[in-house]
Amino acid sequence: MRIGLVGPGKVGKGLADRWVKRGHEILFSFSRSEEKLRGYAAEYGELGHWGTPRDAVEFGEATVLCCKWEQTQEAVDAMGDLAGKTLIETVNTFQDDGTIAIGHSTSVAEEISHMAEGALVVPAFNSIPATLLAQPEDVFGETKAAVFYCGDDPGAKATARQLIQDAGFEPVDVGALKSARLIEPFAMLTVQAAINQKIRNIGFSMLRPRDSAS
Ligand SMILES: NC(=O)c1ccc[n+]([C@@H]2O[C@H](COP(=O)([O-])OP(=O)(O)OC[C@H]3O[C@@H](n4cnc5c(N)ncnc54)[C@H](OP(=O)(O)O)[C@@H]3O)[C@@H](O)[C@H]2O)c1
């Protein structure tokens, strides 16, 4: 799959490193350093590209937005028209006091869908520590950490599901876009759990009865 990446930071590069191992093609964009974009693209040989956020949207079957909330409006503006485009986003609004700046009665995902009219927004990877992406995929043995995702467009969700699997995680569909109001606080909970258990690379998994119909 061709993936346009907007924000090649700890999360963005970590995801790209996993996806490229599955043969996905990546276009890196939205850095203050053009040299960094060029270097990251070169690492992947024929599978690596770089350009502007608009190039990322035009290149990708999916665009993945991995910047800080503070740069999100700027990134969305730079992506241009996103109508009908799959936009997977990882953005959290963690604050130093252990709370989130946006949430409960709205979510980052919904705010992005207002900023980017017509975009098919799917939040995902919010609760995956970036450092976990650099670990071996079998760091939890046979169990894969769950990645909760949601959205209002079935096609965009199917794309997200595939990319979650290809990054080495278990996709867990939690419904419509407004469920992002629950995913984003859960991501903060993950951080608090990691801090208080003193384990950096944690993940959560969904348990199912052996007979999963029950
Ligand atoms: N870190 C985690 O464990 C984690 C886990 C899940 C979700 N998240 C969320 O995912 C998003 C990305 O997190 P991250 O840890 O990957 O952040 P990060 O390392 O700081 O990456 C931010 C990206 O935005 C780019 N950027 C472009 N213009 C910028 C500007 N003016 N100022 C700052 N950065 C600019 C940065 O590029 P340059 O630095 O090259 O300019 C970088 O690629 C955040 O919303 C975060 O809340 C983080």
The ligand as an SDF file (V2000), in Angstrom:
LIG
                    3D

 48 52  0  0  0  0  0  0  0  0999 V2000
    5.1790    9.4220   21.8400 N   0  0  0  0  0  0  0  0  0  0  0  0
    4.2580    8.4820   22.0890 C   0  0  0  0  0  0  0  0  0  0  0  0
    4.5220    7.4890   22.7920 O   0  0  0  0  0  0  0  0  0  0  0  0
    2.8940    8.5830   21.4600 C   0  0  0  0  0  0  0  0  0  0  0  0
    2.0830    7.4560   21.4150 C   0  0  0  0  0  0  0  0  0  0  0  0
    0.8300    7.5120   20.7830 C   0  0  0  0  0  0  0  0  0  0  0  0
    0.4080    8.7170   20.2240 C   0  0  0  0  0  0  0  0  0  0  0  0
    1.2100    9.8310   20.3080 N   0  0  0  0  0  0  0  0  0  0  0  0
    0.7270   11.0700   19.6930 C   0  0  0  0  0  0  0  0  0  0  0  0
    1.1820   11.0250   18.3320 O   0  0  0  0  0  0  0  0  0  0  0  0
    1.6050   12.3380   17.9070 C   0  0  0  0  0  0  0  0  0  0  0  0
    3.0910   12.2870   17.5490 C   0  0  0  0  0  0  0  0  0  0  0  0
    3.8260   11.9710   18.7080 O   0  0  0  0  0  0  0  0  0  0  0  0
    5.4240   11.8300   18.6570 P   0  0  0  0  0  0  0  0  0  0  0  0
    5.8360   11.3990   19.9930 O   0  0  0  0  0  0  0  0  0  0  0  0
    5.8070   11.0460   17.4480 O   0  0  0  0  0  0  0  0  0  0  0  0
    5.8580   13.3570   18.4400 O   0  0  0  0  0  0  0  0  0  0  0  0
    7.1940   13.9170   17.8020 P   0  0  0  0  0  0  0  0  0  0  0  0
    8.2740   12.9050   17.8690 O   0  0  0  0  0  0  0  0  0  0  0  0
    7.4380   15.2470   18.4350 O   0  0  0  0  0  0  0  0  0  0  0  0
    6.8120   14.1150   16.2720 O   0  0  0  0  0  0  0  0  0  0  0  0
    6.1500   15.2690   15.8250 C   0  0  0  0  0  0  0  0  0  0  0  0
    6.3590   15.4180   14.3450 C   0  0  0  0  0  0  0  0  0  0  0  0
    5.8140   16.6830   13.9020 O   0  0  0  0  0  0  0  0  0  0  0  0
    6.7860   17.3170   13.0720 C   0  0  0  0  0  0  0  0  0  0  0  0
    6.6750   18.7710   13.0560 N   0  0  0  0  0  0  0  0  0  0  0  0
    6.4410   19.5010   11.9510 C   0  0  0  0  0  0  0  0  0  0  0  0
    6.4050   20.8110   12.2520 N   0  0  0  0  0  0  0  0  0  0  0  0
    6.6390   20.9070   13.5670 C   0  0  0  0  0  0  0  0  0  0  0  0
    6.7440   22.0110   14.4670 C   0  0  0  0  0  0  0  0  0  0  0  0
    6.5930   23.2770   14.0550 N   0  0  0  0  0  0  0  0  0  0  0  0
    6.9920   21.7650   15.7650 N   0  0  0  0  0  0  0  0  0  0  0  0
    7.1410   20.4890   16.2090 C   0  0  0  0  0  0  0  0  0  0  0  0
    7.0560   19.3950   15.3980 N   0  0  0  0  0  0  0  0  0  0  0  0
    6.8130   19.6200   14.0890 C   0  0  0  0  0  0  0  0  0  0  0  0
    8.1020   16.8600   13.6470 C   0  0  0  0  0  0  0  0  0  0  0  0
    9.1220   16.9740   12.6880 O   0  0  0  0  0  0  0  0  0  0  0  0
   10.5850   17.5640   13.0400 P   0  0  0  0  0  0  0  0  0  0  0  0
   10.8510   17.3270   14.5090 O   0  0  0  0  0  0  0  0  0  0  0  0
   11.4620   16.7610   12.1690 O   0  0  0  0  0  0  0  0  0  0  0  0
   10.5090   18.9880   12.6780 O   0  0  0  0  0  0  0  0  0  0  0  0
    7.8280   15.4120   13.9350 C   0  0  0  0  0  0  0  0  0  0  0  0
    7.9580   14.6530   12.7660 O   0  0  0  0  0  0  0  0  0  0  0  0
    1.3030   13.2780   19.0780 C   0  0  0  0  0  0  0  0  0  0  0  0
    0.0610   13.8910   18.8780 O   0  0  0  0  0  0  0  0  0  0  0  0
    1.2620   12.3620   20.2970 C   0  0  0  0  0  0  0  0  0  0  0  0
    0.3970   12.8620   21.3080 O   0  0  0  0  0  0  0  0  0  0  0  0
    2.4490    9.7710   20.8840 C   0  0  0  0  0  0  0  0  0  0  0  0
  1  2  1  0
  2  3  2  0
  2  4  1  0
  4  5  1  0
  4 48  2  0
  5  6  2  0
  6  7  1  0
  7  8  2  0
  8  9  1  0
  8 48  1  0
  9 10  1  0
  9 46  1  0
 10 11  1  0
 11 12  1  0
 11 44  1  0
 12 13  1  0
 13 14  1  0
 14 15  2  0
 14 16  1  0
 14 17  1  0
 17 18  1  0
 18 19  2  0
 18 20  1  0
 18 21  1  0
 21 22  1  0
 22 23  1  0
 23 24  1  0
 23 42  1  0
 24 25  1  0
 25 26  1  0
 25 36  1  0
 26 27  1  0
 26 35  1  0
 27 28  2  0
 28 29  1  0
 29 30  1  0
 29 35  2  0
 30 31  1  0
 30 32  2  0
 32 33  1  0
 33 34  2  0
 34 35  1  0
 36 37  1  0
 36 42  1  0
 37 38  1  0
 38 39  2  0
 38 40  1  0
 38 41  1  0
 42 43  1  0
 44 45  1  0
 44 46  1  0
 46 47  1  0
M  CHG  2   8   1  16  -1
M  END
$$$$
